[in-house]
Amino acid sequence: MPQPKPKPAPDSDPSSLLDLLAKGLLLTSDRIQAAMDDAVRRGRMTRHDAEELMHSLVEAGRRQTDELLHDLEALVGRSLGDRARRAVGLGSPLPIAAYDELTAAEIVRRLGGLSPDELRRVRDHERRHANRKTVLRAVEQRLD
């Protein structure tokens, strides 16, 4: 995978930021997941490879979005705050309250009734943090 070019520091000219936005590409995690599921169904890649690729794409997108928000904040001279970050999918709350304080068994019991999107958010968070196999296996079973 090619290395991204270093990003110039934002300046006071909004047109450079508009150029960056115009060249950007918006893919939701749901669309990426659907493409990965289709590739697995067609036998073009394994489930494990698809999950790793999706995880890396989503993480790269989150980093780029975070950098863009940082540039926007520098450009306007003030913080955009949590509301803007949630609007673009950063720092969005997990569908299970007090998630990080729960045991794996408590989380597994709360997975029932979550939508596929919510299950994927739980899975992504779990992978980035505690990476508990019990939770990940339960989420995958519900997604299949």
N, C-alpha and C positions, 0 to 999 in steps of 0.2 A: 504494500500500500504506500503510495507516495506521501512524503512528508509535507504538511501544509506550509505554505509560505509564511514567513513572519509577518505579523499584522502591524502596520504602522500605527503610531499613537494617534488618537483622535485629535482633530484640530477644531478650530472654531467654525469651519465651513460645513454646514449640514449637507451639502451636495455629496461630499465624500461618503458620508454615512448612508445617504440615499442610494449611491452606487452600490455599496456593500449589500444593502437590503434588496436591491433589484437583482443582484447576482445570486442571492440566496435561494434556497430550495426548502420548502416546507413539506416534511413527511411526518405524519402522525405515527405514534407507536402502533396504533391499530392497523394502519395501512402496511407498515413494515411487517407486523405480525401476520397479516393476511398473505402477503407475498411469500414469507418464509413458510407458512403452512402449506401454501400451494406448491412450493418447490419440494417440500417433504412428501406431499401426496403424490407428486409426479415422479418421485424417486431421484430427483436431481441432487439432493443433499440429505444428510442424516438429520434427525431431530436435534441431536447435540450440536452439530455444526450450525444449524439454523438458529438455535438459541444463543450460541456464542456470538454469531454475526449480528443478530438483533441487539443483543446487549451492548456490543461495541458501538453500533450505529446510534443507539439511543444515548449512550454516554457521550459520544462525540457531539451529538446535537445539543445535549444539555450544556456541555462545556462551551460550545460556540454561542449558545443563547446567553449564557452567563457573561461571556466576554462582550457580547453585543450590548447587554444591559449595562455593563460597567462603562462601556464607551458612551452610551446614551447618557448615563448619569454624569460622566465627566463633561459631556457636551452641554448639558443643560445646567450643570453646576449644582445639582442637588440629587439626593437619592430618590429613586423611583419607588422604593419601599416594597413591602411584602405583597401588596395587592397586585402590582404590576408583575412581580415574579410569579405569583400564582396564576395570573392570566396567561402567561406563556408556558406554564407547566413546571416551573421550578419551585420547589418547596411546597408542592401541593400536598395537602394532608392525606395521610393514609386512611383507608375506609374503616380501620379498626382503631378505636380510641386507645390511647396509652400503649400503643403497639410495642415499643421498645422495653416496656416494663413487664410484659407478659412472658410466660413460659411458652415453650413450643406447643405443649398440649393445649394451653389456653387459646393460642392462636388458631390451631387446627380446629378447635370447637367453634370458633367464630367465622370460619371460612364459608359456611353454609349461607346461601342467599346472596353472596357477592357476585357481581356481574363479571364477565370475562375481563373487562378493562380493569376493574378493581383487583381481581386476582393477579393480573399481570403487574400492577403497581406494587402489590404485596410481594410478589416474587422478585421483582427488580430491587426493591428495598432490602429484602432478606439477603439476596446475593451480595449486595454492597456492604452489608453490615454483619450480622451474626452468621449468615450462611449455614443455617441449621438444615440438615438433610431431611429431617422429619417434616418440617414446614414446607420445604421445596417440593418434596415428594407429594404431599397432600395437595398443594396448589396445582401441580402438574396433573394429578389424577382428576381434579375438578375441571381443568382446561381441556382434557382429552375427550 
